[in-house]
Amino acid sequence: MSVNDKKGRFRPITDAKIYGSTGSSNIQIKVNSDGSLVMDEKECTDFEGAPVTVGTTAVELTFTGTTQSIQISSANSNTGIIYVGKSNVTNAGLNAFDELVAGQSLVLEMNDASTPVYAVASIAAQKVYKMALL
C-alpha cells in the first residue's frame, strides 16, 4: 500500500490499521513495517447503547462488558458543540481529542471498557447517543 505525498511521490504506508465490519464481526487489517498484511477478526456477541444528556461539565460515557468499538453521536437537535476526551476535557474544547456538531459521529476502536471516555458540551442540555459493540 502507498500514498501520494505532497510532491507527487509515492510513499509506502507502514504500521497502518484498517477497520471494517461484516455482519457481526469487526475486521482489523494491519500493514506491518515490512509491507505484509495481518488480518484479525473479532466476533461481536452483543451491543449496548443509550442517549446521554451532556452539559457544561464532563460526563463519563460508561459501558459494561469488553468493548470492541464505540460510537458517539451528537443529536441532530443539538445547537452546541460536543467535545470528547479524557476526564480533563472542558466545555471550551481544551484537552478534547475530537469535537462533534449536530448529526456528527465518532467511532473509537477500543477493546477496554475500563478506559473512560468523557463528553462535555459548549452549552447546557445537549444530547449524545453512545453505542458499543461487545
PERAVEN-V417584 format. One line per field, one symbol per residue. burial: + if it has 24 or more other C-alpha atoms within 12 Angstrom, else -. A space follows every 10 residues. Layout:
BEGIN
burial=???
END
This chain:
BEGIN
burial=---------- --------+- -----+---- ---------- -+-----+-- -+++++++++ +++--+++++ +++++--+-+ +++++---++ +-+--+-+++ ++--+++++- --+--+++++ +++--+++++ ++++
END
